[in-house]
């Protein structure tokens, strides 16, 4: 049994733009492509987070897999996911702050 969402791992692919190619694409198109890549990377990161959280919480909370989860396993998984999400949010905020500080000086 798996907690969370299923899916396949997303990969971001793009064709290289040759030197001077940005003029051929137009700056609006370049910005659109950059935004699309950022969105695809966000989806890939979210999928990876869910996969890691699912794997870790299942490993911690379900020592002996069976057809259904016990109440204790359900509670453990719920608490594990909550803590994992909270920890991830703290790490993400710290990372964003660090990147912003580096950009400023």
C-alpha positions in Angstrom: 0.0 0.0 0.0 1.3 3.4 -0.9 0.4 6.8 0.7 0.3 9.8 -1.6 0.0 10.2 -5.3 1.3 7.9 -8.0 2.8 9.0 -11.3 5.9 8.9 -13.3 9.0 10.9 -12.8 9.0 14.0 -15.0 12.0 15.1 -16.8 12.6 18.5 -18.3 14.0 18.5 -21.8 14.7 21.5 -24.0 16.5 22.0 -27.2 19.6 24.2 -26.9 19.3 27.7 -28.3 22.3 28.5 -30.5 24.2 31.8 -29.8 22.1 34.6 -31.1 19.1 32.3 -31.3 17.2 34.3 -28.7 16.7 37.0 -31.3 15.2 34.4 -33.6 12.8 33.2 -31.0 11.9 36.6 -29.7 12.2 37.6 -26.1 8.5 36.9 -25.4 8.9 33.3 -26.6 12.1 32.9 -24.5 10.3 34.1 -21.4 7.4 31.8 -22.1 9.8 28.8 -22.5 11.6 29.8 -19.3 8.3 29.9 -17.4 7.3 26.6 -18.8 10.6 25.0 -17.7 10.1 26.5 -14.2 6.6 25.1 -14.0 7.8 21.6 -15.2 10.6 21.7 -12.6 8.1 22.6 -9.9 5.9 19.7 -10.8 9.0 17.4 -10.9 10.1 18.6 -7.4 6.6 18.2 -6.0 6.4 14.6 -7.4 9.8 13.8 -5.9 8.8 15.2 -2.5 5.6 13.1 -2.5 7.7 10.0 -3.5 10.3 10.6 -0.8 7.6 11.3 1.9 5.6 8.2 0.9 8.7 6.0 0.9 10.0 7.3 4.3 6.6 7.2 6.1 5.7 3.8 4.8 9.1 2.5 5.9 8.7 4.0 9.4 5.0 3.2 9.9 4.3 -0.1 8.2 6.8 -2.7 9.4 4.6 -5.6 8.2 2.5 -4.8 5.2 -1.0 -6.3 5.1 -4.2 -5.8 3.2 -5.3 -2.8 5.3 -3.6 -0.4 7.7 -4.2 -0.5 11.4 -5.4 2.6 13.2 -1.9 3.0 14.7 -0.3 2.7 11.2 -2.8 5.3 9.8 -2.0 7.7 12.7 1.7 7.2 12.3 1.5 7.8 8.5 -0.6 10.9 9.0 1.8 12.3 11.6 4.9 11.4 9.6 3.5 13.2 6.5 2.6 16.2 8.5 6.1 16.5 10.0 7.8 15.7 6.7 5.8 18.5 5.0 6.6 21.0 7.9 10.3 20.1 7.7 10.3 20.5 3.9 8.7 24.0 4.2 11.4 25.1 6.7 14.1 23.9 4.4 12.5 25.6 1.4 12.1 28.9 3.2 15.8 28.8 4.3 16.9 28.0 0.8 14.9 30.8 -0.7 16.2 33.3 1.8 19.8 32.2 1.1 19.4 32.5 -2.6 17.8 36.0 -2.2 20.7 37.1 0.1 23.3 35.8 -2.5 21.5 37.8 -5.3 21.6 41.0 -3.2 25.2 41.0 -2.4 
